[in-house]
Every structure is written in C-alpha cells, then in structure tokens.
Amino acid sequence: MAHWVVVEEREDTLRPIARFESTREEARRRLYETACTHRFAGGLLQQRREVCRVDDDTYFVEVKGGPDTYHLRYCLAERVWSTDDP
C-alpha cells in the first residue's frame, strides 16, 4: 500500500489535511469525500458548495459563506520518499 497526503490549496498556501496509507482507489475516494465535506475555516456558515473534478487526483471547490466566496483546490499526493523510510 502507498502513503498518501490530501493537500488543500487556498490563496497560494498549501496545507496537508490528511495522511494515510491505502490503495490508490481508496485514496481517491477519501479525496472526493474531503472535497465535499472539509471545513476549511472554523465558524464559517457555508451557504453553498460546488465541487468540480479537474482530474482523478484534483478537485476545485467553490464555497459561498456569508458575503465571501472561497476558492480551494484539493489534491492527492503520493509520498514517494521520506527520511522516515527504512
């Protein structure tokens, strides 16, 4: 099994949301679930959310909350090397 990271991109900032070990299919399923449900800002009262697939490993998300609209990208990254590896 591979090691995966779901990454959130917002306003030129990248942030890891989840790290896990799974198959590629399960990782893509978790990415989709994250794009549909992740609460990226505490206290934000979401009024509308639109999720668009860019490719199998990337989703563009538009969230309307109060007077503001937020644009995010959720990407799936496979860990290919780490100093923690044996």
N, C-alpha and C positions, 0 to 999 in steps of 0.2 A: 504494500500500500504506500501511497505517496503522502507527503506532508503538504498541506495547503494553507493559504492565508487569504481571507476575504479582505480586500482593501477598499476603503472609502476615499474618494477624491472629492474635495469641496474647496472651492476658492483657492486653487493651487496648493492645497495641503493634502498629503496622503496620510492615512491613518489605518493601522490594522484593526479590524473589527473582530475577527475570529481566527483561531489557529486550530487545526485538527488534522487527523490522519484518516484517510478514506480512499475509496476508488474515485476516479475522475467523474463518473456518473453521479455518485453521491455528493461530491464536492459541487458540481454544477447545480444540483437540487438545492443544496444549502445556500449557494449564491443567490439563486432565484428567490428563495424564502427571505433572505436578508434584504434584498432589493425591495420586496413587497412590504416588509414589516419593520425594518430597523428604525428606531427612534434616535435620530442623529443629534437632536437638541432637546435637552431637558426642559419641560414646561411648554413646549411648542404645541399649540392646539391645531392639529392638522385638519384642514377643511377638505383637501383634495390631494390625491396622489396618483401620478401617472408613471407607469413603468414601461420602458421600451428596450427591447433587446437589440444591442449593437452587433454582438456575435455571441457564440456559445459561452464565452467567458467574461462578458461585459454587459452591464445594463446601465442605461441612462434613466435617471429618476427626477421628476419634477414634483415638488411638494409645495402646495399652497397652504400657508399658515398665517392667519391674521392678515395684515396688509402686505406681507412679503411673500415672494416666491423663491424657493431654493432649488438649485440645480446640483445634482450629485451624480457621481459615477461609481458603481460598484464593480470591482474586477476580481477575478480569481487568479491567484498567483501560486505556482507550484514551487516549493522550496527545492532547489537543486544542489545547494551546498551550504554547509554551516560548520562553524568551528566546533559545534556540539556533536557532529557526526563522529562515529568511532574511526 
